[in-house]
Amino acid sequence: MKTTFWKEKVVLVTGGSSGLGLELVTAFARNGARVVIAALEKDAVEAVTKDFQAEGLDVTGFQVNVCSDEDVQTLKKEIETRFGRLDVLVNVAGRTDRGKMIQCDADHFAKVMNLNFIALVRVTHTFLPMLLESKGRIINIGSLASKSASRWTGAYPASKHAVAAYSQQLRLEHHGELKVLLVCPGPIQRETERLYPLEGLEDLPEEARRPGAGVKVKRIPPKVLVDSILKASERGDVDLVLPQKARILFTISQLFPKLGDWLVLKNT
């Protein structure tokens, strides 16, 4: 997708050195944005930043642990110094999870919530004044699990449900001042399907290793997802669900929870 909408906008992408984050960095940069990558692995950040700069794109990278107040505050100072503003925040950094509820104690939930939700709040809260000043945009990467939980996915659905609630609160409290988009994608298509290790979780079924813990939906091509995200944010949409037919399940689950549970069991 080519558009002039993002030209010269300053965009921060957490988790931008790999996966969906890297795909989003690429799309924003090739549409003329000035992109800042914040990611944990120093070598990966430096390598992808160098590649973008060799292509003549305006991409800057920083090694940042989004679970660290100090790192996030340092990043804020760097962005203020170099750019003087922030127009778009894309919260991608996160992790998946596997496990049965009987195996997942409070400490387990705390570890997953710390990265998937608390870190997202930390980054958003830090940059919120800058985004309000620019009347900017926030894009929060949730999941189908932000709308409906499923078996064997540990603390992941709870963490993504929290992202959905936080996104709605931001929209309601800053209506007219800020655009907030919650993105809820299913599993993303990869050249080689990613299988999750189950060390210590051998009692889980084999399908739990698969993306979405075996959810029966077609994998989303990365380019389709990224183009949809940019278009939805540009329009000022508040919610993006892919595949769209999943909305039917979510509606049924809200109206008829018992039927919704049956459909989740049938389709995972």
N, C-alpha and C positions, 0 to 999 in steps of 0.2 A: 504494500500500500504506500503510495506517495501522496503527501499532503504538505502544505506550507504551514499548517496550524502550529506545529511544534518548533518551527524555525526560531533559533536563538533562545528558546526557553531552557532554563536550567533545571535539569532532571536528576534526581538522586534515586539510584536503584540499589537496595540492599540485596545481598546474595547475587550480585550481578556478574560474577566471574564464571558461572557455569549454568547449565540447564535453562529453565525458563527465564531466569534473570538475565542471562547472557543474550538470549533471543530478544528480550525487550530492550536491552541496551543497544543492540544492533539496529533494531527498528527505529528507536528514537534518534540515534546518531545519524542514520542515513536519511532521516527526515529533517535534519538540520538542527537538532537540539544539541545543547552543551551538556553532556552526560557525565555524572559522577558515579563511579562504581564504589560501593562499600562492601567488602567481603573479607572473610576470615583468613583465607590462605594467601599468604604474601606472594608466593611464586606465581600462583594462578592469576592474581590481580595484576602483577607486573607484566606477565606474558600477554594477557588479552588486551591490556592497555596499550602496550607496545604495538600490537597488531593493528588496533584501531587507528593509532596515530600514524602508522606507516601508510594507512589508507587515506590519510588526510582528514580524519574525522576528529571532532572535538570531544575527546573522552579522557577523563582523568580518573585515576584509581587510587584508593586508599585501603590499607589493611585495617579493618575495623572489626572488633568483637561487639556485636550489637547487644550482648548481654552485659557490657561494661559501661557504666555511667561515664567514666573518664574517657573512654574511646569515643563515645558518641558526642560528648561535649567538645573534644578536640576536633572531630569532624565538622561540627557546627562552626567552629572558629575558622577552619580552613575554607569552608564554603563562603562564609561572610567575607573573608579577606580576598579570596580569588574572584568571587562573582558578585558579591553584594546583595544577593537575593536567592530565593528558591521558588520555582514555579510549580514543580511536580515532585511528589514523593511516591515512590513505588516500593511497597513493602513485600519483598519476595522471600527473604531469608526465613528458613524454617526446616523442619524435619518431619518425616513420617514416623509411624510407630506400629508395632505389632504386639499382640498379647491378649490373653483373656482377662476379664475383669477380676477374677479370683487371683490372678498373678500380679495385678497392678495396684500397688499400695500407694499411699499419699506421696511418698518420696518419688515414685515413678511418675506420677502425674505432675509433680512440681517441676521435674526436669524437662518434661515435654512442654508444659505451659510456659516455662521460663523463656524458651526460644520462640515458640510459635505465637505466644500472645504477649507476655510481659515485655519482651524485647521490642515487639512491634509498637507497644504503647510507649516504651521509652523513646524510641526514635521519633514517633509521631508527636509526642508531647514536646520534645526538644525543638522540633522544627515548626510546630504549629504557629507560633507568632509570625515567622517569616512567610508561611503559606497564607495566613490571613492577610498579611500586608500586600501580597501579590495577587490576592483573590485566586489562589492556585487550586491545585487538584491533588487528591490523595487516591492512590490505587492500592487497595489491599487484596493480596492474593489469598483467597480462602480455598474452598474445595467443595465438591458435592457434599462432603462431610460437614460443611458449615450449615447445611440444611437438614441432613438426615444421617443418623449414626448407622453403623453396620458392625457385624461381628468381627472379632479378632484384630481390631485396629487400635487397641490399647487406649492411650490418652489422646490420640489424634483428633477424634471428633469433638471432644470437649474443648480442646484448644481452638479448633476452628469455629465452633459455635460462638466462643467468646469473641473472636475476631468479627463475626457477623453482628453481634450485639454492639460492640464498640463502634463499628462503622456506622450503624444506625444512629447511635447517640451523637456522633460527630455531625452527621447530616442534620439532625433535628436541632442541635444547639447552634449550628453555624449555617443555617439555611440562608441562602442569598450571599454568603460570604466565602463559601468554600464548596467545591464539588468533591464528593466522596463516592468512589466506585468500589463495590465489593465484587470480586471475580470468583466464581465458583465452578471450576472446571473438573471434568472427570479425568481419568488417566490420559496422559499425553503420549502420542505415538513416538516411538524411538526406533532407530535402525535395528538395534538388538533389544528385545524386551528385557527390562530390568527386573531381576528377581531378588527379593529381599531375603537376607540370611535369617535363619530361625534358630541360631545357636541358643541352647537353653530353653527353647520353645518347641521342642520336637513333638509335643503332643498336639500342636496346631495342625490342621489339615494342610496339605500341600498347596491348595489354592490360596492360602493366606500369604504365600510368598509373592503372589502376583500383584501388579498395581491395582489399587482399590480393593485389595483382598478378594479378588475374583469377581468384582462387579461386572455384570453383563452389559457393558456399553462399548460402543465402537471407540477406539483410541482417536484422540484429537490430533491432527497434524499441527506441529508447533506454529507454522506460519499462519494457519487459519486462526488459531487461538490468539496469537500476538496481534494480527490485523483486527480481530474482533475487539480486543482490549483497547487498542488505540482509538478505534472508531467509537466505542461506547463511552470512553472518557471524553473524547472530543465533543460528543453530543450532550454530555452532562448526565448520562444514565447513572442510576444508583445501584444497579444490580445486573450482573451478567452471568447466566447459567448456560453451560455447554456440557453435554448436548441439551438442547432446549426441551426435548421431550421429558427430561428429568423433572421439569416443573410440574408435570402432571402428578408424579409420585409425591412431590412435596405438598401439593395442594390436598391430595387425598389423605396424606399423613396428618395434616393439620385438622381436617374435618372429621376423619375417621381413623384414629390412631391404631386401632386393632387391625383394620384392613391395611393400613400403611405398613405395619410390621410384617404382615403376611407377604406383601409385595416385595419388601426388602429381602426377606428370607428367600423368596422365589427367584430374585434377580441377583443374588450374590452367592 
